[in-house]
Amino acid sequence: MDHTALRLLVQHLRDAGVTGLVALGSTGETAALDDAEQDAVLHTVLDAAQGLPVIAGLAGNHVGHLHARLAHLNSLPLHAVLSPAPYYVRPSQAGLIAHFQALAEASHAPLVLYDIHYRTGVQMALETLLTLAAHAHIIGIKDCGGSLDKTQQLIADGRLQVLSGEDALIFHHLCLGAAGAITAAAQVAPGAFMALYRALRQGQLPLARALQHQLAPLTRSLFAEPNPVLIKAELARQGLIQATVRPPFVAGSPEAVHAMATQMRTLATCPDAS
């Protein structure tokens, strides 16, 4: 655990103007950390954030352990807790409703749902999400549901803050009226992604479209191998962290690292993305 590098990364993102941070997101290396290591990550991120909102990830399929972890998170000054469906188990829609309502009741911080069926194995139906939206302590969703129609209906309903969770669809979701994004790719180019966010918030569609065309090839290159392998390789190239990853991840292939670095150099030459 390199807490010096973690502090540096948080400072880097804070200086770039990001509006919040997610620690222990379930897509990266969180599953390779034990509880004590996860607690240490949260302590470092909360301290380095200097008041910037911090959301903590809470993932797993052992309900007892999830609630025990949540009891610990309740002692921390978190903006929210982000949680996906219990993976592999594939509960019914009624089971999902009961599961998330129980988490929301037990959590001191508001709950943000995480809809990512290709990792959890279960699709969260629109009706399920709208039912959960009625709970006062469920305030948002990280949307990786794969349906722009469902996304549009959630945004139109207005009760959940919809946060894009698919980096390739940030532009599309923000155009529909999403509140923002929880994005892995923005770590390597936070200024460019914040420029895209501001352009769309200010109605500067031509500028936003140009930024999207510049960021799309970079996003594709970053996810050519399992996340966060290539993102960590690029952050290491920038001097922010080391490129080491925990098993079962392995280091990025030379070809993928080279392709990603090429896209980063191309982005650096684009005036709109500065």
Secondary structure, DSSP 8 states (H G I E B T S, - for coil): --HHHHHHHHHHHHHTT-S-EEES-TTTTGGGS-HHHHHHHHHHHHHHHTT--EEEE---S-HHHHHHHHHHHTTS--SEEEEE--TTT---HHHHHHHHHHHHHH-SS-EEEEE-HHHHS----HHHHHHHHTSTTEEEEEE--S-HHHHHHHHHH-SSEEEE--GGGHHHHHHHT--EE--SGGGT-HHHHHHHHHHHHTT-HHHHHHHHHHHHHHHHHHTSSSTTHHHHHHHHHTTSS-----TT-----HHHHHHHHHHHHHHHT-GGG-
